[in-house]
Amino acid sequence: MDFQAFVDSIDAMTCVISVEMLDNGHYGDIRLVAGNKAYVSSIETVWDGPQLMSNKFVPNSLYQNYFPQDLNFETICYRAAVEKIPVHTYVHPARFDFWFNLFLLPLKNEGNMYYCTYTQEVTQKADTAKMASISQDTATAVLGTCIKLYGAQDFTETMQEVIKDIRALCGAWSCTILLTDPETRTCRALAEDRENPDARASLAATLDMYPDFYDITETWDDTIGGSNCLIVKNSSDMEYVKQKNPRWHETLVANHITSIVLFPLRSGNNLLGYMWATNFNTDSADKIKETLELTNFFIASTVANDLLLKRLKIMGSVDMLTGVLNRNEMNNRIDRISKGTDRVKDIGIVFADVNGLKCINDDKGHISGDELLKNAANVLIKVFGNNDIYRAGGDEFMIIVPDTTEEKLEEMAEQVRVSSLGFDRASFAVGCCFVKDSKDIFTALHLSDERMYVDKEKYYEKHPELKR
């Protein structure tokens, strides 16, 4: 068959792809046999943004000459060319800034060489109509996930329900959502469901076993190879993982994993983490991929919103300089205690003010002054631990100590008073008050504040030159 004449008769960007079948039943090379003018132009035109590995089209060349090995691309080529199944998919590979509407049709094979057409439509923006063009079964599964996410009262509980549904749909051993934090280089399990919780190690146990697991997750992007997911269905695919990522392959083998579908969770250009299913029903790989591609989009959006809300909450409740709670949170806590919403007995209040901050700001600059305030907060955290520590304003801190005794409170206050703040002649002025009933909290606040100022006056009596 004259493949060049065939593709030249088609207006849309089209090429013919060959899949070589080996004697052992696996496929070998996948090549771009011939391309029409529109397809060749899509390769040889230099675009703004990410480029192909080669911008010169050579007939019958390996597809890896143009982009890294991609198991998803190989799978759809195999389905169309070898299994003779027409394929349509709408994808956004991470390596490109485009959406691809792809159509593959089987052609007649010649010996051990199998062929299919590959036609693509490329757009910069997603077409929601094409994204919604899915099977009824897939639509039902995705809609069920969306309803659960939309009606969530408890985010963590809902994500657990969703991941349980996904594991059932995949017929998998386990299904997991892992969040990654590039700033701290840490991972945490958001949700996990396992077929037999007692038979296999949980993700939490795996993270304990591999404390550097974040390092392993960093290798997945390269293993996925710029596609939107990685699907490992058989020993041939697993061999690809072994060659591409031997360290990760070791962990898969150690956990008796023979198949895995792995999706990055992305919000815009931000990688939030990964979702995966292990030892899934490989006979339904196409349906699973179609369902998870769309489900992953909604899950990533929900996770991103939750992380944003938590970040906003932190920004609204935490003092960004010192890391302790801010004045707004202090007022809210006092209000709840005074109204009995937060029931507290045997309560201690401590006010701690930094002596010498103004002198350090004037003499050494505000960067040094900020460092002093951070040191002060660290001292309070070390002494009071998990108790409520607030930056009341400027150089003043307030601590609420519930379930304590007057003796313990005085002991902790003295420990703060004698602690070093890392700067000469800088110290804490401290005042505290103990009450047995939370309704007396305003009395405790007033008395501890007064006692702190008395302590401060004693400091400046010893160091009059520092009082400015």
Secondary structure, DSSP 8 states (H G I E B T S, - for coil): --HHHHHHT--SEEEEEEEEE-TTS-EEEEEEEEE-HHHHHHHHS--SS---S-SS--TTEEGGGTS---HHHHHHHHHHHTS---EEEEE--TTSSSEEEEEEEEEEEETTEEEEEEEEEEESS--HHHHT---HHHHHHHHHHHHHHHT-SSHHHHHHHHHHHHHHHHT-SEEEEEEEETTTTEEEEEEEEES-TTTS--HHHHHHH-TTHHHHHHHHHHHHTTSS-EEE-SHHHHHHHHHH-HHHHHHHHHTT---EEEEEEEETTEEEEEEEEES--GGGHHHHHHHHHHHHHHHHHHHHHHHHHHHHHHHHHB-TTTSSB-HHHHHHHHHHHHTTSS--EEEEEEEEEEETHHHHHHHH-HHHHHHHHHHHHHHHHHHHTTSEEEEEETTEEEEEE-S--HHHHHHHHHHHHT---SSTT-EEEEEEEEEEEGGGHHHHHHHHHHHHHHHHHHHHHH-GGG--
